[in-house]
Amino acid sequence: MGLLRDAWSQIHWFIGITAGSVLVVVGLSGAVLSFRGETREADPYTGALRPHPRGEDFFEFVERLHRWLLLSREDGKPVTGTLAAGLLVLALSGLYLRWPRRPLSWRAWLRLDFGLKGRAFLWNLHAVVGTIALPLYMVSAATGVYWGFDAVRTWVDGAAGEGRGARMQRMDGRAAAAAGTPVAGPDLRRVWSGFVDATAGDWTQVTLRLPARGPGEVEATYLRRDAAHERARNRLYLDASTGRATRHERYDDKPLAARLVNSIYPLHMGTYWGLPGR
């Protein structure tokens, strides 16, 4: 047991002194990005683009720093993904080393001993602060690994039923609806009226995806007023000629795994918990 603890202590120390400083840069740049506003703004009535937002070049630099450490996308993704995996190991090894004899006592986890001096007090402070930050580290690291490695993302999406196969199935459904119909443009007035009726006005953002050929189906992706987060999207399919709703895929009806996958981005950004999470 002592050898195992010593081994994890060395791993924890090594990751901390090697990747720690880079992780600080990644974390601080991510904190800045979480408060980034819309990159382009348009007049909602005319569609005209408004002036280019100030500070956009700065935020683009910070985003490249956070996501790829100013490297190319192909080279930077595995680097930041590896750093996220390192943070995950750092957090879990710290939890193992911190585990007290009385794990159900909050004092054993969160009590600062001001009677300690020097290195002993710094170790106690490190342990308490690390314990408080542990859930945030775990969420940031796990979601960072998801974004950093395409293979991980593909596997997770597929296991949750949100992978490429599900997207292709939706596209096949839209193509089947368009097959065998005369070529004509969609009736957007009827489509919009059908969307408003089907949602009873319970929406804040909506994106309409028109069929590539023929009337087919219009895919309306929208957020409800009380959406859990910005990725809690619902999909409504409407006949492009009549505006009649043909399918309605609600976010709340998705399996838990699919909802969790759709929550990865807001969890990583902190927007899942609103302003305090940011």
N, C-alpha and C positions, 0 to 999 in steps of 0.2 A: 504493500500500500504506500509505503514511504517513497519507493522508487517511482511509482506512478505519479504521485504528487510532485516529486522533484522534476519529472519529465514535463508535466503540464506547466509547472512553474517556469521552466526554461523556455517552453514554447510561447507562453504568455509574454514573457520578458522580451524574447527575440522579435515577435511580431510588433510589440509595442515600440521598440526602439528603431525598427527598420521601416515599418509601414505607417507608424503612428503619425509622423509629421505630414505625410502625403494624405492620410485620411483626414487630418485637420483641414487641409486645403479643400479637399472634396466636400467635406461637411459644411464649411463656411460658404463655399460657392453655391452649394445646394440651398442653404438658408437664404442667400440673396435671391436665387431664382424663384423661391416659393412666393415672393412678393412681386414677381413680374406681372405686369398687366397684359392687356391684349396687345399683340404685336402690330396689328393694323386695325384701324377703325373705319367703318363705313357708315354713311348716312342711311338709317333704316328705311327711309321713304324713297330716296332717289337712287341708292346704291353707289353713290359717288364716294370714292376713297377720301378720307380726311388726311390732313398733313401727316407726314411720317413722324411717329412718336419720337420724342427726344430721349436720348440715352440708349437707343436700340443697339448701336454698335457695342456699347459696354456690355449689355445683356447677352449679345451673341458671343462675345469673348468669354464671359463667365460661363455660359452654357457649354462651350467647347472645352473649357477648363474642367468643368464638373463631369461631363460625360466621357471625354476622351483625353483629358490632361494635355490638351493642345496638340495631340497627335492626330493622325488621320483616323477616320471612323473605323476602318478595318483593324488598325493597330491599337487604337485606344480602347475599344470595347473589351477585349480580353484582359487588358491591364486593369481597368476599373472593375471588371467583374472579379478578377483575382483579388483585388483589394477588398471588395465587398465580402468575398469568402474569407479573407483574412480577418476582417472585422467580426464575422460570425464566429470563427474559432476563438478570437480574442475574448468575445463576450462569454461564450460557453466555458472556456477555460477559467475565466475570472469567476464565473458562478461556481464552478467546481472548487476552486481554491478558497472561495469565500464561504462555502457552505458551513453553517455553524452547528454546534451540537444540539441546539434547540431551534430547529428551523421554523417552528410555528410561533416563535416569539418575535414580535416586530422590533423589539429593542436589540435583539441579536443582529438584526440586519441594518437598522437605521440609527443606532445610537452613536453620537460623536462623543468621544472621551476627551474632554478638554484638560484632564489631568496628565495626559501624555505629553511628552516633549520631543522635539527634534524629529528624527526619522520615524519613530513610533507613531507620533501624531499624524505625520504625512501619510503613512501607510493606512491608518484608520480613516483619514479623510478620503483617500483614494478608494478605499473599499466601500464607504458609504455612498459617495457620489457615483461610483460605478454601479452600485446596486440600483440607485434611483434611475440612472440612465439606461440600465440594461434592457428594458422593454423597447425603448426607442432604438437602441443599437440593433436589436434583433430584427425589428421591422425594417429598418433602413437597410441592413445587410442582406436579409432574405430577398427583399424586393430588388435590391441592387444586383444580386446574383441572377435573378430572373431577367433583368434588362441587359446584363452584361454578356450573357452566353445564349446565343440563338438556340443551341441544342436544348438547354434547360427550358427556355421559353416555349419551344415547340412541344416538348414533352408535357409540360404543365398545361398548356392550352389544350392539347389533345386529350389528356386525362380528364379535364374538366368539361369536355364537349364543346370547347370554344375555338378549336383549331381550324386549320385550313379546310378540313372536310366539312365542318359545319358551315363555313362561309360558302364553299362550293355548292352545298345543298341549297342554301338560300338563293344563290344565283341561278341554279337549275330550276328552282321553283318559279322564279321570275321569267326565265326563258320559256318554260312550258306554258305559262299564262299568255305569253306573247305569240306562241306558235299558232299558225293557221288563222290569224286575224288580219284583216286588211290594214295596209299601211296608212296610218293617220296619226296626227299629233294628239297628245293627251289634252283633255279638257280640264285645264287647271282650275277653272272656277268650280266645277263639280268636285274635283279632287279636294280642293281646299274646304269646300262645304262639307264633304264627307269626313274629312279629317277632324274638323271642329265638332261635328256631331258625334263621331266615335269617341273622342276624348272628352266630350262635355266641357271643353274649354280648359281642362286641367293640364296645361303645358306652359313652359317658359321659353324653351328653345326647340326649334324643329329644323331639320334638314330634309329636303325632298330630293330623292334620287329618281330621275326620270328613266323610263325604259330606253334602251339603245335603239330598238326598232319597234315599229308598230305601237299600238296603245299599251298592250301588256299591263303591267302593274307599276304603280308608283310606290316606292319605299319611303315611308316617313319615319325618320329616327328622331325621337323627341325626349325631352326631360319633363317630368311632372313638377308641379309647384313644390311639393314636399320631397323631392328626390333626395336619396341618402347621400349622394355625392355627384360630381359632375360627369361620372362615367356610368351612372345608373340609368342607362338608356333603354327606352322601349321602342319596338318596331311595329309599325302599322302598315299593312299592305292594302292598297286601294286600286280598284279597277280604274285604269287611266281614262276610260271613256265615260263611265257612269259615276265615278266617285264612290262606288259601293265598297265598303270594307270587306276584304276577303280573308285576311288573317291579322291577328293581333298578338304579338309576342311581348308580354309584359316582363319587366325586370324582376318584379316581386315573385313571379311564377317560376323563375329559373331555379334549378337545383342549387344547393348551397355552394358546391364547388365552382359553378359558373359565376355565381355572385362574387365569390372571393377573388376569382381571376379578374373580373371587371373592377374590383376594388384595389388592385395592386397599384395602379398609378396614383390615385388619391391617397393611399396609405404611404407611398414613398414620398409624395409631395407634402404630406401632412394636412392636406385640405379635407381629408376624411373627418377630422375633428374640428374643422373650422379654423378660426383665427388662432386659438391656443395651440392647435397642432402645427400651424405654420411657424 
